[in-house]
Amino acid sequence: MTSGRYYGSKAKFAKQLVAFIVDYLENEEYDNVIDCFCGTASVSIEFKKQTNKQIFASDKLTCLGTTLKAVQD
């Protein structure tokens, strides 16, 4: 997982957040995950680990999108 640390980072609780969302969507079918304002991509990366779904992430900081793309490929 990325280790970006800034105000608003979800890196510390990404695993629990994604587990909660996956559990909430247990009876739903979905192929993609959209992570708007992905920041350090910690939530996106965790979704990929837990679900192996296709991830779409967006953030104003383009270098972070590059990091996510590298992890997905």
C-alpha positions as a Markdown table, in Angstrom:
| # | Residue | x | y | z |
|---|---|---|---|---|
| 1 | Met | 0.0 | 0.0 | 0.0 |
| 2 | Thr | 1.2 | 3.5 | -0.6 |
| 3 | Ser | 2.4 | 5.4 | 2.4 |
| 4 | Gly | 1.2 | 8.8 | 1.5 |
| 5 | Arg | 0.6 | 10.8 | 4.7 |
| 6 | Tyr | -1.5 | 14.0 | 4.5 |
| 7 | Tyr | -4.6 | 15.5 | 6.0 |
| 8 | Gly | -7.5 | 13.3 | 4.8 |
| 9 | Ser | -5.4 | 10.2 | 4.0 |
| 10 | Lys | -7.4 | 7.0 | 4.2 |
| 11 | Ala | -4.3 | 4.8 | 4.2 |
| 12 | Lys | -4.5 | 3.8 | 7.8 |
| 13 | Phe | -8.1 | 2.4 | 7.6 |
| 14 | Ala | -8.3 | 1.5 | 3.9 |
| 15 | Lys | -8.5 | -2.3 | 4.6 |
| 16 | Gln | -11.4 | -1.9 | 7.0 |
| 17 | Leu | -13.2 | 0.7 | 4.8 |
| 18 | Val | -13.0 | -1.6 | 1.8 |
| 19 | Ala | -14.1 | -4.7 | 3.8 |
| 20 | Phe | -17.1 | -2.7 | 5.0 |
| 21 | Ile | -18.0 | -1.6 | 1.5 |
| 22 | Val | -17.5 | -5.1 | 0.0 |
| 23 | Asp | -19.7 | -6.6 | 2.8 |
| 24 | Tyr | -22.4 | -3.9 | 2.2 |
| 25 | Leu | -22.4 | -4.8 | -1.5 |
| 26 | Glu | -22.4 | -8.5 | -0.9 |
| 27 | Asn | -25.6 | -9.1 | -2.9 |
| 28 | Glu | -24.9 | -6.7 | -5.7 |
| 29 | Glu | -23.2 | -7.5 | -8.9 |
| 30 | Tyr | -20.5 | -5.1 | -10.1 |
| 31 | Asp | -17.4 | -5.3 | -12.3 |
| 32 | Asn | -15.9 | -1.9 | -11.7 |
| 33 | Val | -14.9 | 0.4 | -8.8 |
| 34 | Ile | -14.7 | 4.1 | -9.1 |
| 35 | Asp | -12.5 | 6.0 | -6.6 |
| 36 | Cys | -13.0 | 9.7 | -7.1 |
| 37 | Phe | -10.5 | 11.9 | -5.4 |
| 38 | Cys | -8.2 | 8.8 | -5.0 |
| 39 | Gly | -5.3 | 10.7 | -3.3 |
| 40 | Thr | -2.6 | 8.2 | -2.6 |
| 41 | Ala | -4.8 | 5.4 | -4.2 |
| 42 | Ser | -4.7 | 3.4 | -0.9 |
| 43 | Val | -8.5 | 2.6 | -1.2 |
| 44 | Ser | -8.2 | 1.7 | -4.9 |
| 45 | Ile | -5.2 | -0.6 | -4.2 |
| 46 | Glu | -7.0 | -2.2 | -1.3 |
| 47 | Phe | -10.1 | -2.7 | -3.5 |
| 48 | Lys | -7.9 | -4.4 | -6.1 |
| 49 | Lys | -6.5 | -6.7 | -3.4 |
| 50 | Gln | -9.8 | -7.7 | -1.9 |
| 51 | Thr | -12.0 | -7.9 | -5.1 |
| 52 | Asn | -9.8 | -8.0 | -8.1 |
| 53 | Lys | -12.3 | -5.7 | -9.9 |
| 54 | Gln | -11.3 | -3.1 | -12.5 |
| 55 | Ile | -10.5 | 0.2 | -10.7 |
| 56 | Phe | -11.1 | 3.6 | -12.1 |
| 57 | Ala | -9.5 | 6.3 | -10.1 |
| 58 | Ser | -9.3 | 10.1 | -10.4 |
| 59 | Asp | -7.5 | 12.8 | -8.7 |
| 60 | Lys | -6.0 | 16.2 | -9.5 |
| 61 | Leu | -2.6 | 14.9 | -8.6 |
| 62 | Thr | -1.7 | 12.9 | -11.8 |
| 63 | Cys | 1.3 | 11.2 | -10.4 |
| 64 | Leu | -0.9 | 9.2 | -8.1 |
| 65 | Gly | -2.9 | 7.9 | -11.0 |
| 66 | Thr | 0.3 | 6.7 | -12.5 |
| 67 | Thr | 1.1 | 4.8 | -9.3 |
| 68 | Leu | -2.3 | 3.1 | -9.4 |
| 69 | Lys | -1.9 | 2.2 | -13.1 |
| 70 | Ala | 1.4 | 0.6 | -12.3 |
| 71 | Val | -0.2 | -1.5 | -9.5 |
| 72 | Gln | -3.0 | -2.7 | -11.8 |
| 73 | Asp | -0.9 | -3.8 | -14.7 |
